[in-house]
Amino acid sequence: MFDEIQKLVKELLKDSAHDYDHTIRVYNNCMLIAKSETGADLGALQAASLLHDVARAKEDADDSGKTDHALLGADMAYGILREAGYGEQFAETVKYMISTHRYRAENPPATLEAQILFDADKLDALGAIGIARSFAIAGKVGEQLYYDGSVEEYAQENLVGGKIGGRIKDIRKHSFQMEYALKFKLLPDKMYTRTAKKLAENRLRFMENFIAQMEKEVRG
């Protein structure tokens, strides 16, 4: 069954920042975190980690911004698992996990398995791989390489309401170090498991050093 899921994921995910390689890294993160958590359902984690981004391409193709890949992907994963012969309870468990894995979701993960998936996915946004993914996305959407200003100035210029936490108005004015300031550095405190928090803090230090070096080079 998992061979079939892997084949499906490879077909659906083409974006370099949310591709099959990202899926496997999230899968591996889930397995690593689960080793330190008692009672985690490994089968559900395996299925959910492999299927968590199956609707990502549909969200990216929707210019209206109304498609939520977490919610749509949860429904798609449920259908895939039921069609493959998995029981309703298992499919519902995986569906819930995927529906709550998004960073900005209004429904935070409440089960251990959902929290592990959330943490595993966020870990892949940090560290060296997080930097690489960020610039892959930046190149795709046309972000500037560097924003030469403070977070407060950026918020006034490019966030709805002029406030930190507001929606980005023009993605072309966004940059990696602003994404770091507004999201990445907050991730360890948003995570649920001790293992993920520890790994996140180590990865965050790497990103901090990268940004410090980048700023030196920008300023000559």
N, C-alpha and C positions, 0 to 999 in steps of 0.2 A: 504493500500500500504506500509506504513512504517513497518508494522509487517512483510511483505514479505522481505523487504530490510534488516531488522534486522536479520531475519533467514538466509538470504544469507550471510551476513557479518560473522555471527557466524560460518558458514561452511567454509568460505574462509580464515579466519584469525586465526591461531593457535599459532603463535609466542607470547611469553608472553609480549614482549615489544611493539608489534603491533597487539594486539588482540582485541576482542570485547570490553573489558573494556577500552582500550585506545580510541577506537572509541566513546564510550559513554562519556568519559571525554572530548574529543574534541567537541562533540555535546553540552555538558553542557557549555563548555567555550564559544562556539559560541553564545548560547542563553544569557549568562551573558554579553558578550561584546555588543551584539546587543541592549540590553536595554539602552545603553548609546549612541548609534549611530542612528541618524534620517534617516528613509527611508530604512532601511535594509530589504531585502526580506527574511522573516523568512522561507518560504517554501523552497526556494533555499538553504538556510543555513542548514536546516534540512537534505535535501537530500544529499547535498555535504559532510557534516560532516560524515554522515553514510557511504557514499561510497568512501571517499577519499583514503582509503588504500586497495581497493579491489584487486589491482594488486601487493600488497606487496610480497605475497608468490612467485609470478612469478619472481619478481626481485631477491629475495633471492636465488631462485633455479638456476639462470643464472650465471654460473661461469665466463662467458665472460665479465660481467659488462656492457653489452650493453642495457639491459632492464631498462627503467626508469619507475618506478611504477606510477609516477605522470601522465606521458603522456599516458601510456597504460591504467591506471586506469580511466583516463578521457574518453577514447574511450569506455571502458567497461561500465562505468556509463551511458554514452549516450545511449548505446544499451539497457541497463536494463530499463531505464526510458521510452524509446520509446516503447519497447515491453510491458511495463506495462500500456501504454495508455497516457502517458504524452505528451504534445505538443512539437513540435520541438524547439521553442524558449526557453522553460523552460529547456529542455534537453541540449541545447547549453550553456545556462547560467551555469548550473551545471558542464558541461564538462570543460568550461573555468576555473571555480573556482578550480577544482581539478588539472588541468594542471599547475597551477601556485602556488600550495601550498608548493612545495619543497624548502628547505632552499637554496640549491645550484643551483636552476633553473636559466636559462638564461633569462627567461621571468617573471619578477616580476609582482605581481598582481596589476591590474590597477583599478578594480572596488571595491566598498565598500564591497560587499559580499565576493569577493576573498581575500581582505585584512583581513577581520574578520576571515575567515577560516585559512589563513596563521598564524595569530597571535594565534588563538586558538590551533592549532597544536603545535606551538613552545612553548606555555605555558606548555604543558605536558612534555616537555623535561627539565623543571626546577623544583626546590624545592625538597621536599622529594620524590615525585613520580618520578621526573627526575633522582634522585640518584638511586632509586630502578630499574628503567628501564635500566639505564646505566650499572649496574652490572649484570643485567639479560643478556644483550647483550654481555658483557665482558665474562661471563661464557660460553656462546654459541660459541663464536668465538675464545676463548682461549687467551684473552688479559691478560697481567700481572696485578696484583692487584695495583701496584704503580710503577711509573717511578721515580727513584732517580736521578734527574738531572734538569737542567733548560729547559725552553721552547726553548731557542736558541740551546742548546745541542741536544735536541730531534729533532728539525728541521733538523739539520745537519745529524743526524743519520738515521732518519726514514721518512723524507718528501722529495718527488721528488724535485730535484733542491736545496735541503738544505734550502728552504725558507718557512717561515710561510705562509700558504695558499696552499702549495703544497699537492699533493695526498699522502696518507699514503702508504708506501712501504710494510711494514710487520705489519699486524693488531695485531700480537702476542706481538709486542713491544709497542703497544698503551696502554693507561691507562685512567682511569676516570679523573684524575686531568689534563691530557693533553687535553682531550676532553673539559674540562671546560675552560682551557686557550685559546684553539684555536677556540671554538665555543660558549659554553654556556654563557660566560660572555659578548659576543658580541650581544646576542639576543635582549635585550631591545632596543638597538639602531636600530635594524633591523625591529622592529615592527612598525605598522602603526597607531594603535588606542591608545588613551590615557589610556583607561581602561586596555588594555593588558600591556602597558608599566609599569603602576603602579603595577600591579600584578606580572609582571616579576621581577621588582626590589626587591620586598619583597621576592620572591622565591630565587633570586640570593643571597641575604644575608644569607639565610639558608644554601645554598650550600657552600658559603665562610667559614662559621663557621664549617661546616662538614670537609672541606678540611684542615682547620687549626688544628682541633683536630686529623685528620688522620695523618698529618705530625708529630705531637707531638708523637703519638703512634709508628709510624714507626721508629722514631729516639730514642725511649726509654726515 
